[in-house]
Amino acid sequence: MAILFIDHGVVGGMGSLGLAMREYAQRIVTLRGNELASAVKVSLEDIHGVVVGDAPSSVRLTDDSHQSSMMIVAEAHNLKIPIIGLGFGALVIAKSLGSAIDELNPPEAGWTNMTTSPMSRGDALLTGVPWTLAVPFWSCQSIGSAGPSMKSPGMRSLASTPRQKFAMFACGVSTYGITAHIEWTAGAADAALQSAGSEQSTHWREGAALNSATCQRIAKKIFESVTLSLMPVGLVNVGVGTICASDSRTN
């Protein structure tokens, strides 16, 4: 069994989630952007979890973009294969399940307080997570309300910011999305700093000095729960699909 990582090309890949998965001996199969474009059919056979990765800050999710990623997510969700989306990956999940995607103008960028919802209190991934946590964001788009085409109207907010209701969400029992960048390692944070203006850079550095240690500790706790509870090694998966072996790579 393996974890399927849909790599949208962001620096650092899965970040600290990937580190947690490798620490617990998860096997990760990576499907990259160029392979997504050419893949005819993606197999979910022997896949016991799907991670939908972030994308560079300039990338937008539109009705015509990233159709392959959304098809994989929709199939995995229907088969009840556990899914987690990081940053842009959370938008892909929400869009694939029928939610609207709205522009954030200006973007929500920098360290921001994220508040967990009452609904999150009993969630297995968020046990022990503070009600309010300062986390890094770089969001040019946000998840809007579910429209009439929403396939799974049970999408619920687990955490929000003043500008994003679905900063963290769940749909069903095993599909999750996190628009906050709790997965960022030092390399990804440095890349964000290089893209920021002088005022933003000051804000980033001050926020990191105050909050990064706590954020990393909480992220480690969440991601250990992902790999031990949501996507444990050896989980029996009922989903079966079809894909050419040439469309996947193993890290």
Secondary structure, DSSP 8 states (H G I E B T S, - for coil): -EEEEEE---TTTTTHHHHHHHHTT--EEEEEHHHHHH-S----TTEEEEEE----TT----TTS-HHHHHHHHHHHHTT--EEEETHHHHHHHHHTTEEEEEEEEEEEEEEEEEE-GGGTT-GGGTT--SEEEEEEEEEEEEEEE-TT-S-TT-EEEEE-SS-TTSEEEETTTEEEE-S-TT--HHHHHHHHHHS-HHHHHHHHHHHHHHHHHHHHHHHHHHHHIIIIIS-TT----------GGG-EE-
